[in-house]
Amino acid sequence: MISLTTPRLTMKSIAREDWPLFLTLHQDPAVMRYINDIEISGEIRHRFDQRLGRWDKYSDFWLCMVIRERETGVAIGLTGFFPDWKPYKQAEVGFMLLPEYQGKGYGEESLREVVKYAFEVCGFHRLQANVLEGNMASRGLLEKCGFQLEGCLRESYRLGAEWKNDWVLGLLKTDNAPTAAPENKLD
């Protein structure tokens, strides 16, 4: 099991007992607004089951980690990445937070630690994030962590009945981006 820690958070590989959080996130319209259409619970369960199992950097499935507040132990979201190891040493990062935990710096804190893990432990060369055009909160979070806008994929993603544009943001290991979680003051 992979475990990461920051000043305010712990992140551990998803386990069977995390199904209620996974389902809640994937059925919340505010969370899914820029991610995907809300699926029926059977489809969500299939997606969840695909993320279980022993993960390593050569896996062909998402490293999906549950984000928890260190102080309370409360599960607040998910983070991780999907590796494309051979031959590219790249991964796609992603994150989801329950609405009541958004805007508190948890996304940035968790992403910085995931980036550090991807580069320093897994040895990736490049990380990428696809963000639905208009999702300024996610784009801003990624840019705070050093990701750069690389372009826009026109009508590359279908959400509901409409084709949407995707922003592509990238981060290279050599970008000198801040990778460690900043020291946070505990209020």
N, C-alpha and C positions, 0 to 999 in steps of 0.2 A: 504494500500500500504506500502510495506517495503522500507525503505530508509536508506542507509548507507553512511557515509562520511569519507573521509581520507583527508590528507593535500592537495592533488592535484585532488581528484576524488569524484564524487557522483555516487551512484549506487541505482537505483530504479527498482521496479518490472516492467516487460515488459508490455507495453500497445499497443493497436491497432495501434497507430501512429508510433510504432517502427518497423512495418513490413518492410519498405525499408532497414533498417540496417540488420535485420535478413536475408532477402533475399540476400543482398550483401555478407554477411559473408558466407552463405551457398553455394553461387555460385562462390566464389573466389578460384581458384585452389591452390594458395599459403596457404590459410587458411585451406582448406579441405585436404591438402596433407596427413596428418597423422590422420584425423578424420573419413572421410566417402567418399564414392563416391558422386559425385555431382548429385543431384536428379533434377527432373523436378520441376518447380515452384509449381505445385499442391501438390506434396509430401511435399515440404518445407512449404507450407502454412498450411498443416495439422499438421505438427510438431509445427509450430508457434501457431496455435489455441489451441493445447494441453497445452501450457504454459500460456495461459491467464486465468484469474480468480483469485479469492481470494485464496491466498496460506497460509497454516499454516503448522506446522511441521508434521502434520498427513496426509497431502495431498499425493495423489498418482500420482504426476507429479512434474516436475522440478521447483524449485524456479529459475526463469530466470530473471536476473537483467541486465539492460542496464548500462554500464560503460560510464560515461561522464567526460570530463575534467571540473573541477570546474571553471576555469578561463574563458573558451570559451563556455562551454555548449555543445561542440561537442561530439556526440556519437562515441565512439571508439571501443566498443566491448560488449561482453556478459560474464557473470559469474553466478555461482550459484551451486546448488546441488540438487540431487534427494534423498529424505529421504526413509529410510527403518526403520521406527520407531518401529513397533511392530514385534517381541519382541526385536529387536536388537539395537535400538538407534544408527543407523549408517547412513551414507549418502555417496553418490558418488559425488565428486566435478568435475567441469569442467569450462573451460574458452576458449574464442575465442577473438582475437584482430585483427582489421584491420592491414594489413602488415605495413602501414606507422607509426603505433603506437607501434609496437613490438620493443623490445630492449631498451625501455626507462624507465623500472622499473614499468610500469603501471600494468602489470600482477601480479607481486609480491605484489605491494601495495594493489590491489583489492583482491587478494587471502587471504592475511593476515586478512583483515577485514571480509571476508566471513567466514574464519575459526573461528575468534573470535565470530561472530554471531552464528555460528553453535554450538559451545561449550557453550558459556555463556548465550545465549538467548534461543536457542532451546533445550539445554541439551543433545546433542549427546555425545556418548562415543567414537566413532571412525569415522574417515573420510578416504575415499579411493579414489584413482585416478588410472584409467587404461590409460596407455600411450603406444602408438604403439612403439615397439622396433625401435630405431634409432632416435626418436624425442628427441634429447638431450636438446633442448631449454626448452621444457615443463618439462622434468625430472629434469633439473637443477633448474628451477623455484620452483618446488614442494619441492626439497631438501633444497633450501634456506629457505623455509617456515617450515622446520622441518619434512617433510614427509620422510619416510625411505623405501628403496626398500625392498619389502617382497618376491618377486619372479618373475618368468616369466611364463606366460601361453603360452605354445607352440601351435602355429597355432590355436589360439582361435578367430581370427578376420579375416574376409574376406574383403579385399580392392581390388577393381578391380577384376581381375581374380586370385589373389594370396591369399593364407592363410598367415597371419602375426602373429608374436608373440606379446603378450601384456606384458609390465612390470606392475606390481601391486605395488603401493606405498601406505603406510598407515600412519596415524597419530592418536595417541590416545590422549584423553584429558589430560591424566597423563604424557605425554611425555615431559612436560616443554618446548614445542616448543614456539618460539616467535609468539604470535598471534596478537599483535597489530601492526598496520602499523607503520613503523619507521618514525621518523620526517624527512621529506624531505625538502631539501633546494629548495626554489623556485628560479629558475634562471631568 
